[in-house]
Amino acid sequence: MKRIRQAAAVTALAAAAVAGGAAFAAPASAAAQGAYAAEYNGACGSGYSVVHGRDIGDLGTVYLTWNERIGENCAVTVRARKGAAVYMQAKVYQTNHTQVSSSDSGAYTTYAGPVHIPARGECVTVRGQIADTYTSFSGFCG
C-alpha cells in the first residue's frame, strides 16, 4: 500500500470538504494496521486502499477499502488466527439504498469476502462477523 504523507492527506481532506463532498479518511498506514487483531490481506484487489478497520473482539478484523478510480467499496473479514472453519460474514451496503449490497458468509478458516459495491456519492455500512461475535460501522461516504 502506498504511504501518503500526513500533509498531503490533510490537504486532500480539506479540498474534499471545500468541494462539499464527504471525504474518506486517509488510508491506514502499515503501522496503524498492525494495531488491529488481524492484518488486511489484500483480498479486495489492486487499487483498493484501506479506509477503516474494526476489530471483532480478538477474533479478527473487518476492513472497508475504497477504489477511487472506479468508485467502489470492498469489505473483507479476516481472522486473527487460522483455525477450524467457523461461521464468518463480510457485508457492505449503501446506507440509504440497502438493496445495493453485497455479502459473503459461510464456514471459513481465514477470511470472508471480498464483497464489492458501487458507492461513488454514497455512504456505506459494513458488518463483519466471526462465530457469534460481530461488529458494524457506517459513515464512510465516497
PEGIDA-V759185 format. One line per field, one symbol per residue. phi: phi as a letter, one per 30 degrees, with the letter a starting at -180 (. if undefined). psi: psi as a letter, one per 20 degrees, with the letter a starting at -180 (. if undefined). A space follows every 50 residues. Layout:
phi = ???
psi = ???
This chain:
phi = .dccdedddddddddddddjcdcdddeddddddddddbddciddjdjccd cabbdchcdlbcccbbcdecibcbbbccddbdaedbdbbbbbbdecbddc bbbbblcbcbacjdbbbdadibcbbbbbbbhccbbbabjcbc
psi = qqppqghhggggggghghijqpqqqqqqrhghhiirhqqpjjhhrqipqp gqqpqncjhaqpqprpohgilqqqqpppqhpqaqprpqqpqpqpgimiin rpqpqaoqhgqqaqpqqpjpjqqqqqpqqpcjprqqqajpp.
